Amino acid sequence: MKSPMKTAFYSAFCAAALSLFLQAEEPRIITFDPRGSTFTVPIGISSTGAIAGYYYDHKNVAHGFLRAPDGTITSFRLPASGKGSGQGTFAWSINSTGSITGYCVDDGAVAHGFLREPTGAITKFDVLDAGTASGQGTFATNINPKGEIAGYYVDAAGVPHSFVRTSAGVITTFDAPGAGTGAGQGTEPAFFDGLNPAGAVTGDYIDNSGVSHGFVRAPNGAITTFDLADQGTMSGQGTYPGGINPAGKILGSYLDPNNLLHGFLRFADGETITFDAPGAGSAAAFQGTNAENINPAGAIIGYYTDSNFFDHGFVRAPDGDITTFDVPGVGCTGNQFVGTVPNSNNAAGAITGEYTDANCVWHGFLRTK
């Protein structure tokens, strides 16, 4: 028979061990800003936990940054980057080797794609048919583990077209069937994880009526288009894929006839399910669920906009269970479209994005298990 003292000790030990276990499982949120930032936007997180994104300085000029897994932040600019408000360097995607892609906006407000190697060496590139007027140019937004890049370019008529660039620098352009040919219509891939390791690309195209539709382009170039059954059919409504994982699962959001947002998951065989985060607003246009990224395991992250237009993060597990969260210290109530905004997640379940503080300033965050 155990003595009362031993029994009490054992119970206390088990309680302490359980407490430590639960603390270890509790997600940890780290906030950060590159030096000189007035607005931090972390976009992509690699399998190793490195984060790429951009930030604005006090002159509203953008700079790219890389946050290493140990927290060290390196900022960088392309020599061609403009120095005016809204110009500069925008890093959008990072792969498992540490290569980063994005674009810079020059003094004429024209965009140029770039590839930044892990060594820091940068190559600038342009699609041959990209326009050279303000708001036009080449926008690189995705890079996969093989170093292939996907993005879009805006031609001289203001029409977006998609492209893929091999690791050797060969560029192929494409348009989804049914894409409109007017300014602001056309074909664009999803950002950060719109290109999977096999080379499949997902995104959306806007038709001549201004309605958005989903597409997936296979590595061999075959394009399949799709719509959500409940999507709206008026201009500005439709389906907006957000990314594709190694298994070919596509996540995204769609706008219904009432301009409310809902999340969706499309499997490789074409089956589609929809979902809404708990607390998502339904009182006014553009409230609802924004699904942003999907990791190799099928976990989806994003944010939902509540009835007060405040944004909150969420994680949808592969089994469909949804957990919501906010960065501690998030504030700026009373303003629309503020709060916690996750942008991407990696295979380990780490999430990065941005949030607003009580003074309505945007900062970066990393949420880890």
RAMOMO-V972635 format. One record per residue. N is the residue number from 1. PHI is phi as a letter, one per 40 degrees, with the letter a starting at -180 (NA if undefined). OMEGA is omega as a letter, one per 30 degrees, with the letter a starting at -180 (999 if undefined). D_FIRST is the distance of its C-alpha to the first C-alpha in whole Angstrom. Layout:
n/phi/omega/d_first
N/PHI/OMEGA/D_FIRST
N/PHI/OMEGA/D_FIRST
//
This chain:
n/phi/omega/d_first
1/NA/l/0
2/c/l/4
3/c/l/6
4/d/a/9
5/c/l/12
6/c/l/10
7/c/l/10
8/c/l/13
9/c/a/15
10/c/l/14
11/c/l/15
12/c/l/18
13/c/a/19
14/c/l/19
15/c/l/21
16/c/l/23
17/c/l/23
18/c/l/25
19/c/l/27
20/c/l/29
21/c/a/29
22/c/l/31
23/c/l/33
24/c/a/34
25/c/a/35
26/c/l/37
27/d/l/40
28/b/l/42
29/b/l/46
30/b/l/48
31/b/a/52
32/a/l/55
33/a/l/58
34/c/l/61
35/c/l/63
36/g/a/66
37/c/l/65
38/b/a/65
39/a/a/64
40/b/a/62
41/b/l/61
42/c/a/59
43/b/a/59
44/b/l/58
45/b/a/55
46/c/l/54
47/c/l/52
48/c/a/51
49/g/l/51
50/c/a/54
51/b/l/56
52/b/l/60
53/a/l/62
54/a/l/65
55/a/l/65
56/b/l/68
57/c/a/69
58/c/l/71
59/c/a/74
60/g/l/73
61/c/a/73
62/c/l/70
63/b/l/69
64/c/l/66
65/a/l/63
66/b/l/60
67/b/a/57
68/c/l/55
69/d/l/51
70/c/l/51
71/g/l/53
72/c/a/56
73/b/l/59
74/b/l/62
75/b/a/65
76/a/l/68
77/b/l/72
78/c/l/74
79/d/a/78
80/c/a/79
81/c/l/77
82/c/a/79
83/b/l/78
84/c/a/79
85/d/l/77
86/g/l/75
87/c/l/76
88/h/a/74
89/b/a/71
90/b/l/69
91/c/a/66
92/b/a/64
93/a/l/62
94/b/l/60
95/b/a/59
96/c/l/56
97/c/a/59
98/g/l/60
99/c/a/63
100/b/l/64
101/b/a/67
102/i/l/69
103/a/l/72
104/b/l/74
105/b/a/77
106/c/a/80
107/c/l/82
108/c/a/84
109/g/l/81
110/b/a/81
111/c/l/78
112/b/l/77
113/c/l/74
114/a/l/72
115/b/l/70
116/b/a/68
117/c/l/66
118/d/l/63
119/c/a/66
120/h/l/67
121/c/a/70
122/b/l/72
123/b/l/74
124/c/l/76
125/a/l/77
126/b/l/79
127/c/a/80
128/d/a/84
129/c/l/84
130/c/l/82
131/c/a/84
132/b/l/86
133/b/a/86
134/d/l/83
135/g/l/80
136/b/l/81
137/h/a/80
138/b/a/77
139/b/l/73
140/c/a/71
141/b/a/67
142/a/l/65
143/a/a/64
144/b/a/62
145/d/l/60
146/c/a/63
147/g/l/65
148/c/a/67
149/b/l/68
150/b/l/69
151/a/l/71
152/a/l/74
153/b/l/77
154/b/a/80
155/c/a/83
156/c/l/87
157/c/l/87
158/g/a/83
159/b/l/81
160/c/l/78
161/b/a/77
162/c/l/74
163/a/l/74
164/b/a/72
165/b/l/73
166/c/l/72
167/c/l/70
168/c/l/74
169/g/l/75
170/c/a/77
171/b/l/77
172/b/l/77
173/b/l/78
174/a/l/77
175/b/l/77
176/c/l/75
177/d/l/78
178/g/l/79
179/c/l/78
180/c/a/81
181/b/l/84
182/c/l/84
183/d/a/83
184/g/l/79
185/c/l/79
186/h/a/78
187/b/l/75
188/b/l/72
189/c/l/68
190/c/a/65
191/c/l/64
192/g/a/62
193/b/l/60
194/c/a/63
195/b/a/63
196/c/a/61
197/d/a/60
198/c/a/62
199/h/l/65
200/c/a/65
201/b/l/66
202/b/a/66
203/i/l/67
204/b/l/70
205/b/l/73
206/b/a/75
207/c/a/78
208/c/l/82
209/c/l/80
210/g/l/78
211/c/a/75
212/c/l/72
213/b/l/71
214/c/l/68
215/a/l/69
216/b/l/67
217/b/l/69
218/c/l/68
219/d/l/68
220/c/l/72
221/g/l/73
222/c/a/73
223/b/l/72
224/b/l/70
225/b/l/71
226/a/l/68
227/b/l/68
228/c/a/65
229/d/a/66
230/c/a/66
231/c/l/67
232/c/a/70
233/b/l/74
234/c/l/76
235/d/a/77
236/g/l/74
237/c/l/71
238/h/a/69
239/b/a/67
240/b/l/66
241/c/a/63
242/b/a/61
243/i/a/60
244/a/a/59
245/c/a/56
246/d/l/56
247/c/l/56
248/g/l/59
249/c/a/57
250/b/l/59
251/b/l/58
252/i/a/60
253/b/l/61
254/a/l/64
255/c/a/66
256/c/a/67
257/d/l/70
258/c/a/69
259/g/l/68
260/c/a/64
261/c/l/62
262/b/l/59
263/c/l/57
264/a/l/58
265/b/l/56
266/b/l/59
267/c/a/57
268/c/l/60
269/c/l/61
270/g/l/62
271/c/a/60
272/b/l/59
273/b/l/57
274/b/l/57
275/a/l/54
276/b/l/54
277/c/l/52
278/d/l/50
279/g/l/52
280/c/a/55
281/c/l/58
282/a/a/61
283/c/a/63
284/a/a/66
285/d/l/67
286/g/l/65
287/c/l/62
288/h/a/59
289/b/l/57
290/b/l/58
291/c/a/57
292/b/a/57
293/a/l/56
294/b/a/54
295/c/a/52
296/d/a/51
297/c/a/48
298/g/l/50
299/c/a/48
300/b/l/51
301/b/l/52
302/i/l/54
303/a/l/55
304/b/l/56
305/b/a/58
306/c/a/57
307/c/l/60
308/b/a/60
309/g/l/61
310/b/a/58
311/c/l/57
312/b/l/53
313/c/l/51
314/a/l/49
315/b/l/48
316/b/a/48
317/c/l/45
318/d/l/46
319/c/l/45
320/g/l/47
321/c/a/44
322/b/l/46
323/b/l/44
324/b/l/47
325/a/l/47
326/b/l/49
327/c/l/49
328/d/a/48
329/g/l/51
330/c/a/53
331/a/l/56
332/g/l/60
333/c/a/60
334/g/l/63
335/b/l/64
336/c/l/64
337/f/l/63
338/b/l/60
339/h/a/57
340/b/a/54
341/b/l/56
342/c/l/54
343/b/a/57
344/a/l/55
345/b/a/51
346/b/a/50
347/c/a/48
348/c/l/45
349/g/l/45
350/c/a/47
351/b/l/50
352/b/a/53
353/i/a/55
354/b/l/57
355/a/l/56
356/b/l/58
357/c/a/57
358/c/l/58
359/c/l/62
360/g/l/62
361/c/a/62
362/c/l/61
363/b/l/58
364/c/l/56
365/a/l/52
366/b/l/50
367/b/a/47
368/b/l/44
369/c/999/41
//
